[in-house]
Amino acid sequence: MATLFGSGTASYRRSLLWATVTTALGSVTALFVARGLLAAFSGKGLVPPEIVATPSFPTAVALAAGLTVLLASRFGFPISTTHALIGGLVGAGLVTSPDGINTSKLLSGFLLPLLTSPVIAVGLAFGLYPPLRFLRQQMKVTQETCICVEERVVGVVPGTPGMMAAAESLRLPTLVMDDRVRCHVRYRGSVLGVSARSLLDNAHYLSAGAVSFARGLNDTPKIAALLLVGQAISPELAIVGVGFVIATGGLLASRRVAEVMSHKVTDMNPGQGFAANIVTSFLVIVASRFGMPVSTTHVSGGSLFGIGAVTRQAHWDTIRTILLAWAVTLPLAGVLGAGFAVLVPLIF
């Protein structure tokens, strides 16, 4: 939802509802196309099967990953659930397995896709947006900046001069500076007789829905895998249940992360948001199809980093903070996983 909200294409509430619906659709689709991730995140191959089969192992992993993500969400850090799960798996595995963890499996099956996917996303976004911008210019579709105070449009200026320059160019007495002033870029012109603005807005909605769909498709089976120990419930029930809880969590507690991803990574217009979404949804859906554990958060963040770099509107202080949070995620979840692996058997 970050690009819809950040570019002003949709309000926070409308973006969130659209993201929730499409994420739920992705979760349901995971029943049919993402079984490989169910196997990968059960811990099999990473630690011995007899360790995976104990109820305390997945419980420790789930508690570690859940607590890590809840803490990050509380402070608005857009971290990876996938990284938190892997950290929990490694930490719990090191404590409970006498043979340790399979480092070869960890590197090739988990860390390599996770580390390379955001870099690929940066490169693809950096390379995709300039051709799309050139195509728009060739079709004579121009841009204008809309200056808004609260929900009221107070003026429109041609081009994209930036917030301060656009506001100063109006010099309207009705522009009250202690209200929240926002600038949104809109498109003027037509493509094959259809309004360019309407066409892009619809495409932007579809691309944002594709990202949320990919998130549900990729994240749901990773978490559901932890519920399948002992085969107490079916994979279908686990995936549906996790999909429901993911949707509920997004509705209840996503505002802080949404603000960071939407407004603090880079300034963006609808066209730039559309380009970022195309890259994110493509990479995550392909990874899900082949059972590769990539992080939707990292891929989405990488796409936004790439857009910010090519438009020179990236907020590098925020990006550095996000990268630091990414680096801390795995070791923090690992420490928590090890701690819970010791505590859970004592409690239960």
KELUM-839405 format. One record per atom (N, C-alpha, C, O, CB): y, z, x. Coordinates in steps of 0.001 Angstrom, whole numbers, plus 500000, padded with zeros to 6 digits. Glycine has a CB too. Layout:
% KELUM-839405
YZX;...
//
This chain:
% KELUM-839405
498786500000500799;500000500000500000;501266500000500834;502357499821500293;500005501180499095;501145500199502150;502324500433502990;503331499288502920;504536499531502846;501899500644504427;502858498055502944;503801496936502994;504477496705501652;505638496298501620;503090495668503434;503787496952500543;504421496814499229;505571497803499086;506664497442498648;503391497028498102;505316499045499456;506323500105499348;507422499921500391;508606500060500084;505669501488499509;507028499608501619;507992499513502704;508934498337502582;510089498431502998;507282499430503994;508468497223502020;509326496041501887;510149496051500610;510989495174500407;508488494789501931;509914497042499739;510649497094498483;510077496203497412;510690496045496356;512061496730498713;508907495605497652;508279494748496643;507853495559495425;507909495061494301;507067494019497238;507432496796495635;506994497652494531;507392499096494819;507610499477495969;505457497540494316;507482499885493762;507775501308493908;506563502029494486;505466501474494557;508180501927492550;506785503283494899;505669504075495428;504559504216494388;503386504015494700;506157505468495871;504925504559493158;503907504787492126;503120503522491825;501893503564491734;504555505306490848;503811502398491669;503103501153491359;502217500724492530;501098500255492327;504106500035491015;502720500887493746;501911500558494925;500655501425494974;499563500937495266;502734500742496218;500821502715494684;499701503648494749;498646503325493698;497451503369493993;500194505079494571;499064503005492486;498102502665491440;497325501400491785;496113501326491580;498816502489490104;498038500405492313;497376499159492706;496388499414493841;495279498878493838;498418498101493133;496795500240494819;495906500568495931;494676501334495451;493574501113495952;496654501387496985;494857502230494485;493737503024493981;492707502149493277;491504502287493505;494240504104493028;493182501255492428;492274500374491688;491491499471492643;490274499336492515;493061499519490675;492187498858493594;491511497916494490;490616498631495506;489598498083495928;492542497061495222;490993499856495901;490107500640496761;488816500976496029;487734500898496610;490805501929497229;488925501350494752;487731501651493957;486829500419493832;485605500539493879;488134502157492557;487426499245493674;486629498017493621;485895497779494945;484740497355494953;487529496811493292;486576498057496063;485925497924497362;484772498891497521;483737498543498090;486922498138498470;484948500116497016;483889501117497107;482654500669496336;481529500824496812;484382502469496579;482862500114495145;481730499629494343;481042498457495037;479815498364495037;482202499207492934;481832497566495627;481263496410496322;480435496831497527;479502496131497919;482372495460496763;480777497983498119;480016498489499263;478551498727498921;477699498747499809;480636499776499772;478256498907497630;476864499057497206;476017497870497638;474820498011497887;476787499225495696;476640496702497724;475888495474497930;476010494886499325;475109494175499770;476322494468496946;477112495166500030;477342494426501278;477581495291502503;477791494754503590;478502493529501106;477556496616502367;477908497456503517;476812498460503850;477109499565504303;479210498194503249;475560498098503634;474458499025503918;474346499339505409;473853500406505775;473139498442503414;474794498430506273;474712498675507710;475512499891508136;475109500610509050;475191497467508467;476645500131507482;477465501293507810;476814502589507334;477023503641507938;478855501149507194;476032502528506262;475279503701505817;474343504185506915;474251505381507191;474482503381504542;473645503225507542;472703503584508600;473436504081509848;473002505044510482;471817502381508953;474535503433510198;475235503776511442;475798505192511403;475719505918512394;476363502780511705;476363505587510271;477050506877510212;476169508023509710;476661509121509447;478255506758509330;474885507765509579;473978508879509320;473732509683510590;473270510822510535;472650508368508751;474049509074511746;473795509724513034;472524509248513697;472268509596514850;473730511206512856;471714508459512999;470477507961513586;470774507046514765;471622506158514682;469643507221512536;470070507275515856;470315506514517071;471300507201517987;471246507029519205;470815505142516732;472203507982517411;473165508725518212;472567510056518655;472750510481519796;474464508956517423;471855510704517748;471117511931518054;469695511764517540;469456510875516722;471804513193517418;468743512577517981;467350512434517540;467206512544516024;467980513258515387;466482513487518211;466226511848515433;466037511861513972;465824513253513400;466284513539512294;464863510997513602;465131514133514136;464890515472513611;466178516275513481;466265517171512641;463912516211514500;467180515966514303;468478516634514184;469227516104512965;469828516871512212;469320516431515468;469186514799512782;469852514179511635;469290514717510324;470021514868509346;469701512651511686;467975515008510307;467311515429509073;467646516856508659;467329517248507536;465829515298509230;468272517641509524;468615519015509164;469896519031508339;470862518363508707;468774519890510427;469933519779507226;471140519802506387;472390520295507119;473504519902506773;470898520676505185;472213521155508130;473385521711508813;474137520661509625;475349520777509804;472962522850509723;473439519637510119;474096518626510955;475120517812510155;476287517782510546;473048517688511570;474741517151509056;475760516394508307;476827517286507692;477966516858507508;475102515583507213;476460518534507372;477467519455506836;478544519743507875;479734519745507559;476810520769506379;478124519985509117;479082520237510193;479969519022510431;481178519159510618;478351520615511484;479369517834510425;480137516598510632;481159516406509517;482317516075509775;479196515377510701;480724516616508276;481617516430507133;482778517419507165;483922517044506910;480840516580505824;482488518671507476;483548519677507541;484553519359508652;485761519505508465;482942521069507762;484046518926509804;484926518605510929;485827517421510610;487037517469510834;484102518308512180;485225516355510083;486011515160509756;487004515447508638;488163515037508707;485086514002509352;486542516155507604;487420516452506482;488616517300506882;489746517021506481;486649517149505401;488364518335507673;489459519208508103;490444518461509001;491655518655508893;488905520434508840;489929517612509883;490803516832510767;491736515931509970;492937515885510235;489969515990511735;491183515211508991;491990514279508198;492960515024507286;494090514576507090;491084513365507363;492531516155506727;493430516938505878;494623517463506667;495753517435506179;492675518102505239;494377517942507881;495469518422508721;496449517289509041;497665517462508952;494915519031510022;495902516131509413;496765514994509742;497576514547508534;498763514247508659;495929513826510270;496939514499507358;497637514077506148;498745515054505787;499809514661505309;496656513943504987;498479516332506023;499491517358505717;500773517124506510;501868517384506011;498940518762506019;500642516632507751;501815516407508597;502242514939508641;503134514577509408;501533516893510000;501608514091507823;502017512699507725;501537511806508845;502123510747509070;503469512632507666;500480512197509565;499949511357510636;498875510427510070;497878510903509527;499370512228511789;499061509106510186;498068508163509656;496908507968510629;496858506971511349;498725506812509352;495972508927510649;494853508854511587;493649508187510931;493665507864509743;494475510260512092;492616507993511728;491429507274511285;490344508226510808;489908509103511553;490898506401512404;489908508052509564;488737508785509068;487516508450509910;486674509311510163;488470508455507582;487423507205510339;486289506772511162;486257507532512483;485195507987512906;486360505259511425;487405507674513137;487471508436514380;487082509889514150;486374510485514962;488875508357514982;487547510460513038;487217511844512735;485718512015512517;485134513005512959;487984512315511506;485097511059511841;483647511123511626;482892511015512943;481933511751513177;483195510009510673;483322510104513799;482644509939515085;482820511186515944;481875511634516593;483182508700515826;484022511744515949;484234512987516683;483337514094516176;482753514834516967;485681513415516588;483219514217514848;482331515216514271;480877514985514640;480151515932514940;482476515228512778;480443513714514618;479071513368515002;478792513750516454;477750514329516764;478821511867514798;479730513423517337;479536513709518760;479541515217519013;478662515729519707;480632513025519604;480519515927518458;480601517366518681;479386518106518159;478819518948518855;481838517917518035;478981517791516927;477802518444516352;476539518045517098;475634518858517281;477665518094514867;476481516782517530;475297516323518262;475135516995519605;474019517321520010;475358514841518459;476240517205520301;476162517852521615;475663519295521511;474978519790522405;477533517826522295;476010519952520423;475600521347520242;474166521463519740;473429522347520175;476539522046519273;473768520588518837;472470520750518169;471328519988518829;470167520349518640;472584520309516749;471623518956519589;470555518143520179;470251518599521607;471157518639522439;470946516649520170;469013518940521904;468678519342523277;468817518202524274;469004518441525466;467266519881523328;468729516984523806;468849515811524677;470263515237524699;470505514203525322;467877514739524232;471197515905524021;472556515385523979;472661514193523048;471863514061522119;473018514998525370;473631513325523281;473826512146522440;473521510886523235;473559510880524465;475264512099521884;473225509842522519;472940508539523123;474274507873523473;474917507271522613;472089507633522153;474678507982524725;475992507462525131;476069505943525028;477134505391524750;476306507891526557;474954505272525249;474951503813525126;475246503395523690;476028502474523454;473598503235525581;474615504079522727;474867503806521317;476308504146520950;476946503417520191;473895504598520435;476813505241521485;478182505666521200;479191504620521663;480127504284520937;478474507008521872;478991504109522881;479945503155523441;479884501805522746;480913501266522339;479693502976524921;478673501255522607;478537499901522067;478621499858520552;479194498927519986;477233499301522509;478056500857519895;477990500816518442;479189501405517739;479432501090516574;476788501515517991;479947502254518416;481065502935517770;482396502686518472;483322502132517879;480794504415517715;482491503098519744;483785503096520408;484316501694520697;485517501452520577;483691503865521686;483436500771521074;483913499420521402;484597498746520217;485711498248520378;482754498558521877;483971498705519012;484697498111517876;485977498845517527;486975498225517160;483811498076516667;485950500174517641;487127500958517272;488302500726518219;489454500680517786;486777502430517246;488010500580519504;489079500413520479;489641498996520492;490835498801520718;488579500773521855;488780498005520249;489234496613520332;489898496118519049;490764495246519106;488069495718520664;489510496658517898;490018496122516628;491535496249516476;492155495279516040;489346496828515478;492181497383516808;493644497407516671;494356496480517649;495416495940517334;494149498812516865;493775496293518838;494373495365519805;494308493939519259;495276493184519354;493649495455521182;493151493576518684;493010492249518070;494002492096516921;494594491030516746;491559492028517560;494187493170516133;495118493113515004;496546492876515483;497275492085514885;495046494409514185;496954493555516559;498290493338517123;498462491865517508;499466491241517164;498520494255518359;497484491322518217;497569489934518667;497611488944517523;498405488003517546;496409489614519555;496756489144516509;496730488223515373;498029488270514580;498555487226514191;495556488546514461;498554489472514335;499804489587513590;500964488979514378;501819488293513818;500099491058513261;500979489242515681;502027488690516543;501990487162516529;503030486507516584;501871489214517987;500773486601516455;500654485146516478;500785484497515116;501181483334515029;499352484763517070;500458485229514030;500447484617512700;501827484526512079;502134483535511417;499543485392511787;502670485533512273;503937485541511549;504883484393511939;505462483784511039;504627486852511780;505074484061513231;505989482955513546;505642481631512860;506553480978512351;506011482740515024;504360481191512817;504066479955512074;504379480061510585;504854479098509984;502612479585512250;504116481230509981;504441481398508568;505962481326508351;506431480737507377;503884482745508045;506716481927509264;508179481870509161;508670480439509315;509564480012508585;508836482772510222;508098479691510257;508479478295510461;508171477472509212;508968476625508810;507748477706511686;507004477724508596;506628476991507378;507616477277506261;508004476367505528;505199477367506931;508028478535506122;509017478876505092;510329478148505327;510927477629504385;509260480386505062;510775478105506560;512032477436506873;511947475935506606;512915475331506143;512414477688508328;510794475331506896;510622473900506649;510648473577505161;511025472473504770;509315473414507259;510247474540504330;510257474336502876;511597474717502256;511731474760501033;509142475146502225;512597474994503109;513961475300502661;514023476570501808;514858476684500911;514522474125501870;513149477501502092;513201478798501418;514038479727502285;513683479996503432;511757479387501172;515142480214501745;516068481053502509;515901482525502108;515153482857501189;517534480591502283;516617483389502824;516538484817502569;517901485372502186;518934484845502600;515992485548503790;517898486432501397;519112487162501083;518780488651501091;517637489044500856;519704486716499705;519788489473501363;519589490914501431;520234491574500232;521420491387499963;520162491489502736;519438492346499516;519898493065498337;520199494502498730;519325495189499258;518845493009497194;521449494983498479;521832496353498796;521732497178497517;522369496859496513;523277496418499404;520924498246497559;520651499056496374;521046500507496631;520803501038497715;519159498962495978;521647501140495644;521884502578495653;521066503156494500;521284502825493335;523429502927495516;520109504036494857;519126504507493884;518426503282493281;517822502505494020;519807505384492763;518493503094491964;517815501962491334;518783500825490983;518386499874490310;517093502427490080;520034500905491422;521043499942491010;521383498989492147;521654499426493265;522301500660490531;521371497705491872;521785496696492843;523302496646492866;523929496402491834;521186495296492502;523902496873494029;525366496881494127;525903495638494828;527113495413494850;525834498126494868;525027494843495391;525516493630496034;524415492850496712;523358493399497023;526576493969497032;524656491568496946;523698490695497613;524450489881498648;525500489314498344;522957489768496594;523931489815499867;524529488994500917;523475488034501445;522290488368501453;525104489875502066;523880486849501885;522897485890502391;522308486317503729;522950487032504499;523530484522502528;521088485877503999;520442486152505273;519903487565505358;519729488245504346;521403485912506397;519638488002506604;519094489339506836;519899490021507950;519412490165509071;517574489268507208;521134490439507635;521991491002508688;521628492427509092;522154492933510083;523417490976508237;520743493085508348;520451494496508611;521226495384507660;522229494962507084;520785494860510064;520759496627507491;521321497504506466;522808497766506656;523591497571505726;520583498811506454;523215498212507862;524601498604508069;525543497414507940;526593497498507302;524765499252509433;525146496299508559;526011495117508496;526124494596507065;527199494168506644;525474494010509417;525026494630506321;525055494169504937;525945495063504089;526744494572503291;523642494128504355;525808496385504259;526628497318503479;528105497183503826;528957497219502938;526167498759503715;528414497028505115;529811496916505536;530448495623505047;531653495570504804;529910496996507050;529633494579504904;530188493292504474;530636493320503018;531445492492502601;529164492186504674;530113494269502244;530481494319500824;531818495022500609;532691494519499901;529392495029500023;531964496189501230;533186496991501093;533509497262499625;534649497124499183;534371496280501767;532475497650498889;532656497934497472;533005499409497263;532371500276497866;531387497562496683;533983499709496434;534322501122496180;533207501873495457;533167503103495486;535603501212495360;532301501139494808;531209501779494071;530062502173494983;529106502799494525;530700500857492983;530131501819496278;529046502126497205;529222503560497711;529943503796498680;529018501110498397;528567504507497057;528693505921497401;527745506222498553;526529506137498384;528389506836496171;528278506574499723;527463506640500927;526572507878500983;525652507922501800;528347506606502134;526818508908500123;525920510046500185;524698509862499286;523816510720499252;526661511308499800;524647508743498556;523423508372497860;522503507646498827;522917507241499913;523728507491496621;521250507488498419;520303506792499297;520530505282499199;520312504684498145;518829507153498924;520963504678500288;521222503244500312;520017502530500909;519519502916501966;522510502922501119;519553501493500231;518406500733500722;518754499249500712;519540498784499887;517137501009499860;518160498528501635;518302497085501657;516930496445501531;515993496826502234;519010496619502944;516812495476500640;515570494747500478;515839493253500656;516829492725500150;514934495037499095;514950492587501376;515090491147501582;514390490415500435;513257490735500075;514497490714502965;515084489432499873;514509488594498819;514574487132499266;515358486768500143;515264488797497458;513737486310498647;513667484902499019;514278484033497925;514122484290496731;512212484486499285;514979482994498377;515592482031497464;515007480658497722;514747480286498866;517132482007497626;514798479899496640;514231478571496763;512967478464495932;512599479389495208;513941478240498225;512305477315496049;511089477086495270;510059476360496122;510392475670497085;511398476279493990;508810476533495741;507692475849496380;506905475144495289;506289475790494442;506785476845497188;506926473803495311;506254472991494290;506726473365492889;505931473416491950;504731473156494391;508018473625492758;508603473950491470;508441475384491029;508875475741489934;508029473086490456;507830476216491847;507621477628491513;508566478466492352;508750478192493538;506140478059491750;509160479468491760;510074480349492479;509400480947493712;508326481541493618;510575481464491555;510045480784494867;509466481299496115;509341482818496060;508373483384496568;510327480879497328;510309483467495451;510254484927495368;509059485388494542;508324486286494953;511549485475494764;508866484772493379;507740485141492519;506407484825493189;505458485604493112;507834484414491172;506353483670493845;505118483248494506;504745484222495624;503588484626495745;505269481823495070;505735484596496439;505443485497497549;505106486901497053;504218487553497601;506627485552498509;505803487368496028;505507488703495504;504063488774495001;503359489750495261;506489489068494366;503628487745494287;502251487733493797;501249487676494944;500225488358494929;502035486551492858;501567486841495948;500673486756497112;500655488078497873;499615488484498392;501110485610498051;501797488746497939;501891490030498633;501042491078497919;500330491842498571;503362490497498722;501109491124496594;500265492034495828;498787491783496110;498015492717496326;500547491889494332;498407490516496103;497004490178496350;496571490585497753;495461491080497946;496776488683496150;497457490373498739;497092490721500112;496999492235500294;496120492718501007;498109490136501097;497906492994499649;497831494451499717;496572494953499015;495926495896499473;499085495087499087;496233494307497895;494989494657497221;493782494370498090;492799495111498059;494871493906495915;493849493288498870;492743492953499769;492567494012500850;491442494335501230;492975491585500412;493691494559501351;493604495628502355;492952496868501752;492064497459502366;495009495977502908;493381497264500563;492806498439499915;491331498202499569;490504499104499705;493603498793498645;491017497010499131;489619496652498864;488792496794500138;487688497340500117;489516495204498311;489339496295501249;488632496387502530;488457497835502951;487426498202503515;489384495612503618;489465498661502678;489363500078503010;488216500730502250;487403501441502840;490679500797502702;488146500488500927;487055501041500143;485702500527500608;484723501272500647;487251500720498682;485655499254500959;484412498628501405;483937499216502725;482733499373502928;484597497122501545;484863499545503629;484495499994504966;484341501501505065;483437501980505749;485517499531505954;485208502267504395;485185503721504551;484134504407503683;483541505401504101;486538504285504228;483899503887502482;483011504578501545;481604504779502092;481103505902502035;482937503811500256;480930503741502624;479568503967503114;479501504879504325;478488505547504531;478932502659503454;480567504926505141;480564505831506297;480451507289505843;479693508070506416;481844505634507142;481204507637504821;481192509012504329;479948509281503496;479362510361503571;482448509298503505;479543508281502695;478361508450501855;477109508694502690;476169509342502229;478165507225500972;477094508179503911;475919508357504771;475600509828504993;474439510196505167;476139507669506114;476632510673504987;476419512099505222;475729512784504042;475189513880504191;477745512780505506;475744512146502878;475126512733501692;473657512356501538;472979512850500637;475883512311500463;473170511492502404;471822510940502213;470742511673502990;469569511304502919;471808509499502608;471124512713503736;470142513477504496;469152514127503528;469549514758502549;470839514553505383;467881513967503810;466856514525502939;466625513715501682;465763514053500871;467219515914502563;467405512622501511;467259511736500365;467336512501499043;466614512202498092;465941510984500453;468234513504499005;468395514285497782;469032513459496679;468753513678495500;469232515527498052;469894512505497052;470490511604496073;470324510177496556;470030509943497728;471986511936495840;470509509230495665;470336507826496015;471572507296496730;472664507840496563;470047506992494762;471412506231497533;472588505624498167;473628505163497148;474830505266497394;472163504446499026;473170504659496016;474094504178494992;474965505308494453;476178505155494309;473322503523493848;474336506445494158;475092507581493641;476045508132494695;477167508528494379;474141508682493166;475596508155495950;476454508653497029;477696507783497178;478803508303497312;475680508700498356;477523506470497156;478658505559497331;479629505654496158;480842505700496361;478164504116497487;479107505684494936;479981505791493762;480744507110493782;481940507143493492;479161505671492460;480054508199494125;480716509513494165;481803509572495214;482894510080494954;479703510606494432;481515509055496402;482521509062497471;483699508160497107;484850508509497365;481895508606498809;483415507002496509;484493506108496087;485435506777495102;486651506599495179;483919504851495467;484874507550494174;485695508270493196;486577509300493887;487755509427493552;484807508955492144;486023510041494848;486788511087495523;487865510482496424;488959511037496530;485854511986496345;487570509349497076;488579508668497888;489778508270497014;490931508472497396;487968507414498581;489489507705495840;490565507292494938;491384508493494490;492610508419494421;489994506557493718;490709509603494185;491408510809493743;492284511378494859;493420511779494608;490401511866493273;491766511416496084;492552511907497216;493805511094497439;494865511651497727;491721511900498469;493700509782497311;494869508935497477;495930509206496426;497123509219496731;494466507489497430;495499509422495182;496454509697494107;497173511025494302;498347511156493954;495744509694492766;496473512009494856;497017513358494921;497800513667496197;498719514485496173;495913514333494785;497443513018497314;497980513533498590;498299512456499612;498021512632500799;497005514490499196;498874511350499177;499118510261500127;500589510054500480;500909509182501289;498571508991499572;501484510836499890;502909510524500001;503411510569501439;504116509655501868;503711511484499158;503061511621502201;503600511745503558;503137510594504444;503933510013505181;503184513082504177;501849510266504370;501340509160505177;501954507837504729;502254506972505551;499807509092505090;502138507689503417;502746506460502890;504156506265503429;504542505145503767;502776506492501358;504927507343503513;506302507237504029;506306506788505484;507134505967505881;507034508584503896;505382507325506279;505327506947507697;504941505481507845;505626504722508529;504326507838508462;503849505085507207;503358503714507363;504318502696506745;504431501573507237;501974503576506727;505003503081505678;505855502129504960;507236501960505577;507779500855505588;506005502565503537;507812503053506095;509214503007506504;509486503371507958;510563503072508472;509988503907505647;508531504010508632;508841504538509958;508171503799511103;508463504079512266;508456505964510020;507276502859510806;506638502072511869;507498500869512234;507756500605513408;505232501606511435;507940500144511204;508791498976511426;509518498644510141;509006498900509051;507963497761511916;510719498072510259;511372497490509102;510651496192508778;510255495456509682;512899497252509358;510479495908507498;509742494692507147;510248494126505835;510737494857504974;508237494975507055;510124492810505693;510393492164504423;509058491734503801;508020491870504449;511352490944504609;509052491226502577;507783490878501929;506939489875502707;505713489984502719;508056490329500570;507576488901503355;506811487917504113;506101488536505304;504959488191505607;507717486805504584;506785489456505977;506171490133507120;505044491055506663;504008491150507322;507226490933507901;505247491736505531;504188492578504986;502974491772504591;501840492203504804;504693493349503796;503203490605504016;502104489715503638;501293489298504860;500063489303504819;502643488474502915;501967488943505933;501270488529507154;500425489662507720;499288489446508138;502274488052508206;500987490884507734;500240492042508237;499003492302507391;497943492631507924;501131493290508260;499130492157506082;497999492407505195;496881491384505376;495701491730505308;498463492405503755;497248490141505603;496242489096505809;495390489442507027;494164489337506982;496914487702505990;496029489848508099;495297490209509317;494397491407509071;493224491387509442;496269490509510464;494937492457508445;494171493677508221;492955493433507347;491843493824507701;495046494733507593;493160492788506208;492044492587505279;490973491695505887;489783491933505681;492543491979503969;491376490674506631;490401489771507251;489517490519508242;488292490413508192;491118488610507960;490139491272509135;489362491967510170;488441493030509568;487285493145509976;490302492615511192;488934493797508615;488127494897508073;486990494375507200;485888494921507241;489009495856507263;487233493338506417;486164492788505574;485072492161506434;483886492341506160;486731491742504590;485465491429507468;484453490843508364;483652491947509051;482429491851509164;485123489926509426;484336492990509508;483634494103510166;482666494785509209;481557495148509599;484640495128510709;483083494960507958;482214495610506974;480974494767506709;479869495288506556;482975495858505662;481180493465506659;480039492570506379;478973492679507450;477783492562507157;480507491118506268;479396492904508711;478435492962509815;478145494396510268;477559494606511330;478954492153510990;478554495379509463;478231496766509763;478936497327510977;478417498235511626;476782496897509954;480116496806511301;480864497281512470;481843498374512045;482628498167511120;481622496108513158;481810499536512706;482640500662512294;484071500590512818;484424501282513773;482010501936512750;484894499749512187;486300499714512573;487090500653511681;486616501058510620;486865498277512490;488284500993512108;489154501874511332;490186501044510580;490953500295511185;489853502909512249;490199501183509251;491217500497508458;492613500944508877;493538500135508956;491001500759506959;492755502239509145;494056502768509568;494514502136510875;495667501723510996;493989504288509721;493620502058511852;493993501499513148;494296500000513043;495239499510513664;492874501739514168;493499499284512261;493738497849512106;495057497604511377;495847496747511773;492573497185511343;495288498371510299;496550498242509563;497735498606510451;498752497912510463;496537499132508309;497592499708511195;498653500087512124;498892499040513185;500041498733513505;498326501395512777;497813498480513745;497941497421514744;498663496208514200;499482495605514893;496581497014515250;498361495843512946;499039494699512326;500540494961512188;501359494082512458;498427494396510944;500889496171511766;502312496511511634;502994496582512994;504151496185513133;502477497846510898;502274497092514006;502841497098515361;503142495667515802;504199495398516371;501869497782516364;502202494748515537;502394493354515934;503579492711515242;504355491986515864;501152492559515643;503717492984513936;504867492457513193;506167493028513745;507140492298513935;504740492782511690;506180494332514000;507384494958514545;507756494414515906;508936494280516232;507198496445514637;506733494095516709;507001493553518043;507606492160517968;508553491854518693;505718493516518868;507068491313517096;507552489934517029;508922489848516353;509705488950516663;506547489059516279;509222490777515429;510531490759514774;511556491642515491;512736491649515137;510391491210513329;511098492380516494;511946493312517252;512552494390516365;513674494839516597;513059492551517959;511808494798515356;512268495856514455;511328497059514479;511406497927513609;512392495320513027;510443497113515469;509512498229515567;510241499513515919;511200499502516691;508434497936516603;509781500624515348;510319501952515667;509373502584516684;508380503212516316;510469502860514368;509688502413517952;508734502748519009;508496504242519146;507416504647519574;509214502202520320;509466505070518798;509236506514518858;508145506925517876;507276507732518205;510536507283518559;508195506369516676;507159506655515684;505816506109516132;504789506771515982;507538506066514324;505822504907516680;504566504297517120;503926505130518224;502709505320518230;504804502856517609;504725505623519149;504170506479520213;503570507763519634;502532508231520104;505264506831521245;504211508324518631;503673509532517991;502347509231517301;501410510025517374;504683510103516972;502270508089516636;501024507698515963;499911507482516982;498780507916516763;501235506415515127;500219506818518093;499206506590519128;498704507917519702;497518508063519997;499778505706520255;499614508879519857;499205510196520337;498273510868519325;497274511478519705;500442511084520602;498602510752518038;497735511329517003;496367510664517017;495352511336516832;498378511184515612;496327509347517236;495043508645517341;494229509176518515;493018509366518403;495267507130517497;494899509416519643;494183509891520834;493631511301520634;492592511646521197;495109509866522055;494319512113519839;493899513498519630;492771513602518591;492000514562518605;495095514345519189;492679512620517699;491749512715516570;490315512976516992;489688513918516506;491801511457515763;489786512156517889;488373512260518245;488045513583518937;487084514241518537;487979511101519142;488806514007519965;488472515302520575;488653516483519626;487868517429519680;489319515519521801;489663516455518760;489843517548517803;488660517627516849;488112518704516614;491150517367517013;488269516477516300;487116516465515400;485844516867516137;484962517496515552;486944515077514769;485739516507517425;484576516892518220;484472518397518397;483392518972518266;484628516226519573;485601519032518695;485616520488518853;485264521165517531;484487522120517504;487000520971519353;485839520663516431;485531521232515122;484064521004514754;483417521881514183;486445520626514051;483541519805515091;482134519528514804;481209520470515549;480227520957514989;481797518096515160;481522520727516813;480714521660517606;480798523069517022;479791523773516935;481178521665519081;481996523472516627;482158524813516058;481410524981514750;480732525986514536;483622525111515841;481535523994513878;480829524078512599;479311523975512778;478553524557512002;481317522976511659;478869523236513800;477434523137514053;476837524491514433;475663524761514178;477164522119515158;477662525333515043;477211526698515377;477320527602514148;476421528407513904;478048527286516555;478390527491513377;478643528413512274;477789528143511036;477307529078510396;480088528350511898;477600526858510698;476918526524509440;475521527113509355;475192527698508323;476838525027509276;474663526993510393;473329527624510294;473385529132510127;472512529716509484;472515527300511522;474401529771510696;474521531221510572;474896531623509148;474464532664508653;475560531755511559;475700530792508500;476163531109507143;475098530797506104;474877531559505163;477441530336506821;474442529653506300;473467529209505296;472032529428505757;471093529107505027;473680527737504972;
//
